[in-house]
Amino acid sequence: MIEIKVNSTIKIGGKRVKGSLLITPHKTQEIKDLEIDYPKFLKVERRTDRMWNEFLDIEMKDKVEAEITISYSLYRRPIGDISGEDFLSESRYIKFKDIPNLEGENLTKVRNALMIIKGKMKYDKEKAKVKSASSSLRLGYGVCVNFSHAFIAMMRKNGIPARIVVGIPPGIYDAAHAWVQVKLDKHWIDVDPTVGIVTRFLPYAPWGIGEDESEVKSKIIGINPHIFEKHITKIINK
């Protein structure tokens, strides 16, 4: 089992800010020494959704900035089935129109889908406004979410359950990363379409899973709201 240490700092600015943050470890993981610190003027409530994602619902009325710090050790293990979810259907950003059919056994389909994405898409942070799977493939660019949506669409259209995962890989990051889990031979395995990796599970710290990004995205509204993030993740041992 892999032990991962995570330290996150979230700075929220604006007036009359409220919303939901997905920045805590997924509740199916083994977690140790979880600490969440924030100023008293910031109202924070913890909420768990149907996918076992834990959101921090926040509200800040008069202050112009607040800082939340989160630290924990996570013992990474595979995430199992989520009751009532087959992850085979179309969803908000996953439509099957213009998604190619794949040949071969399921593992071959996974590898072929990764090859298609590698050939069609380039990473481009400046052109990441599109969310849909088909548009991402057609336009040929995007960030990790676009790569993940395109891959999920190819999996589901070809009969392989697939779901998005968000969290943090090892290193220092200013935003969450998105990857995919697919179900092969009754087990969920990790696939990172952005870098072309498929393995039993990645040494990433998962925060949330969902049908697509619409279910695993932090959402903040208010007057001139903004968020600054810094996440430091280290693998302690394997």
Secondary structure as the mmCIF struct_conf table of DSSP 4:
data_model
#
loop_
_struct_conf.conf_type_id
_struct_conf.id
_struct_conf.beg_label_comp_id
_struct_conf.beg_label_asym_id
_struct_conf.beg_label_seq_id
_struct_conf.end_label_comp_id
_struct_conf.end_label_asym_id
_struct_conf.end_label_seq_id
STRN STRN1 ILE A 2 LEU A 21
BEND BEND1 THR A 24 THR A 24
TURN_TY1_P TURN_TY1_P1 LYS A 27 THR A 28
BEND BEND2 GLN A 29 GLN A 29
STRN STRN2 GLU A 30 ASP A 37
TURN_TY1_P TURN_TY1_P2 LYS A 40 PHE A 41
BEND BEND3 LEU A 42 LEU A 42
STRN STRN3 LYS A 43 THR A 48
TURN_TY1_P TURN_TY1_P3 ARG A 50 MET A 51
BEND BEND4 TRP A 52 TRP A 52
STRN STRN4 GLU A 54 MET A 60
BEND BEND5 LYS A 61 ASP A 62
BEND BEND6 VAL A 64 VAL A 64
STRN STRN5 GLU A 65 ARG A 76
TURN_TY1_P TURN_TY1_P4 SER A 83 GLY A 84
BEND BEND7 SER A 89 SER A 89
STRN STRN6 SER A 91 SER A 91
TURN_TY1_P TURN_TY1_P5 ARG A 92 TYR A 93
STRN STRN7 ILE A 94 ILE A 94
TURN_TY1_P TURN_TY1_P6 LYS A 97 ASP A 98
HELX_LH_PP_P HELX_LH_PP_P1 ILE A 99 ASN A 101
BEND BEND8 GLY A 104 GLU A 105
HELX_RH_AL_P HELX_RH_AL_P1 ASN A 106 LYS A 120
STRN STRN8 LYS A 122 TYR A 123
HELX_RH_3T_P HELX_RH_3T_P1 LYS A 125 LYS A 127
HELX_RH_AL_P HELX_RH_AL_P2 ALA A 133 LEU A 139
TURN_TY1_P TURN_TY1_P7 GLY A 140 GLY A 140
STRN STRN9 TYR A 141 GLY A 142
HELX_RH_AL_P HELX_RH_AL_P3 CYS A 144 LYS A 157
TURN_TY1_P TURN_TY1_P8 ASN A 158 GLY A 159
STRN STRN10 ALA A 162 ILE A 168
BEND BEND9 PRO A 170 PRO A 170
STRN STRN11 GLY A 171 TYR A 173
BEND BEND10 ASP A 174 ALA A 175
STRN STRN12 HIS A 177 LEU A 184
TURN_TY1_P TURN_TY1_P9 ASP A 185 LYS A 186
STRN STRN13 HIS A 187 ASP A 192
TURN_TY1_P TURN_TY1_P10 PRO A 193 GLY A 196
STRN STRN14 ILE A 197 THR A 199
BEND BEND11 ARG A 200 ARG A 200
BEND BEND12 PRO A 203 PRO A 203
STRN STRN15 ALA A 205 GLY A 210
BEND BEND13 GLU A 211 ASP A 212
HELX_RH_3T_P HELX_RH_3T_P2 GLU A 213 GLU A 215
BEND BEND14 VAL A 216 VAL A 216
STRN STRN16 LYS A 219 ASN A 237
#
